[in-house]
């Protein structure tokens, strides 16, 4: 999926809805860890649990950004023809 916002032309966004590991995009699986108690974003400073309906956004520098649904909707706009279900 492609997402746009004013200061960054295009980025990829993915919303966690409890998908199975096989349905997670490769850029997401490269920075996350699936455990029995949920999905975690792995960072050098530690692990961040990703709750259902929260977002990961791949910034243009390749780094993942974790956002709540409210934060995502305030900062990003869905590109025409895109939808969270298409992930």
N, C-alpha and C positions, 0 to 999 in steps of 0.2 A: 504494500500500500504506500501511497505517497501522501504526504501532508505538507501544507504550506503555512507559513506565518510571515508576518511583515519583515522581520530582520534576517530570516534564513529562507532562501527560495524554496528548497524542497528537502524534506527529511522523511525517514520511514518511521511509522508508528505502529505499535502492536498492543492490543488490549488483552490482558489475561482474563479469561473467562472460565478457567479450570480445564483448558484443553489438555489432551494427552500429549506426552512428550513428542510423539510423531507429528503433531500438528503445530509445533513451534517452529517459526522461521529459523534458518541457520544462524543469522546474526544474533538472534535472541539466545539460542542454545549455546553459542560461543561465550556468553557472559553470564549465564545462569546455571543453577544447579537444582535439579528436581529431587526433593527428599520426600519421605513418607508424610511429612507434615506440611508440604507445600512447595512452592517455587521460590527460589532465592536469587537475587542479583548478587553476584560475587564481585567485590571490590577489594582493592589492596588494603583498605581500612576495615574490612569486615564484610559481613553478609547482611543484606536487606531483604526481608520477606516481602514478596509481592502478593498483595491481597487481590481477591477477585474484583474485577472492574478497574484495577489500576493499569497504568500504561508504562511501556518502555518506548523511548524514542531514540532512534539512532541519529545522532547529530552528524553534521557534515564532516567532522573530524574523526568519525567512527566510534566515538565514545557513547555508551548508553546513558540515557537520562531517565530517571524514575519519576513518575508523576501520578498524583491521584487523578481520578476522573474529573473532578472540579478544576484542578490546575490545568489539565490537558485541554479541556473545553474552553478555558479562559485564554489560553495562549495559541492554540492551533485551530486550523480550519480544515475540514475534510476536503480533499481534492475532488473535483467532479468525477463521478463514476466510482469512487472509493467507498468502502464501508468497513466497519470493524469486523463484520462477519466474513469478509473476504480474506482475512488473515490465514 
